[in-house]
Amino acid sequence: LKDRYLLQERIGELRARTFLLWGQGDRIFDVSAVDAVRARLQQVNVLPDVGHLPMMEAPKEASRLYAAFLSP
């Protein structure tokens, strides 16, 4: 754990346009962390009734959101 860091300490290092997809019911990374990064990312999406793996739990919605983000 010596190399552990907090997300909000490193998020400012991102230089690429960034998309975040988070499940409201994620029990590994609590959704409350979204507030710490929302202002620094271009697109933040929280899916209700979804856990840690939104691309597997809600594949149609996840792919729709990814495609919209990647579209010019």
C-alpha positions in Angstrom: 0.0 0.0 0.0 3.0 2.3 0.1 2.3 3.4 -3.5 -1.4 4.0 -2.8 -2.7 7.3 -4.0 -6.0 9.1 -3.9 -7.8 9.6 -7.2 -8.3 13.4 -6.7 -4.5 13.8 -6.2 -3.7 12.3 -9.6 -6.7 13.2 -11.8 -5.2 16.6 -12.7 -2.4 14.7 -14.5 -4.8 13.6 -17.2 -4.2 15.5 -20.5 -6.4 13.5 -22.8 -10.1 14.0 -23.2 -11.5 11.6 -20.7 -14.8 9.7 -20.3 -15.9 8.2 -17.0 -18.5 5.5 -16.6 -19.5 4.5 -13.1 -22.1 2.3 -11.6 -24.3 3.8 -8.9 -24.1 0.5 -7.0 -20.3 0.0 -7.3 -19.2 -1.7 -4.1 -15.5 -1.6 -4.9 -15.1 2.1 -5.8 -17.9 4.1 -4.1 -19.8 6.4 -6.4 -19.2 9.3 -4.0 -15.7 9.6 -5.5 -17.4 10.9 -8.7 -17.8 14.3 -7.0 -14.0 14.6 -6.7 -13.4 14.2 -10.4 -16.5 15.5 -12.1 -15.1 19.1 -12.6 -11.9 17.8 -14.2 -13.3 15.3 -16.8 -15.1 16.0 -20.0 -17.9 13.5 -19.5 -19.0 11.7 -16.3 -21.8 9.2 -16.5 -23.3 7.3 -13.5 -25.6 4.4 -14.3 -28.3 3.6 -11.8 -28.8 -0.1 -10.8 -25.3 -0.9 -12.1 -22.3 -2.1 -10.0 -18.6 -2.2 -10.7 -18.8 -3.5 -14.3 -21.2 -1.2 -16.3 -19.9 -2.5 -19.6 -21.0 -6.0 -18.6 -24.1 -5.2 -16.5 -25.6 -2.6 -18.9 -23.8 -3.3 -22.2 -26.2 -1.5 -24.5 -26.3 1.7 -22.4 -22.5 1.6 -21.9 -21.8 1.2 -25.6 -24.3 4.0 -26.5 -22.5 6.4 -24.1 -19.0 5.4 -25.3 -20.0 5.8 -28.9 -21.5 9.2 -28.2 -18.3 10.3 -26.5 -16.2 9.0 -29.4 -18.3 10.6 -32.1 -16.9 13.8 -33.6 
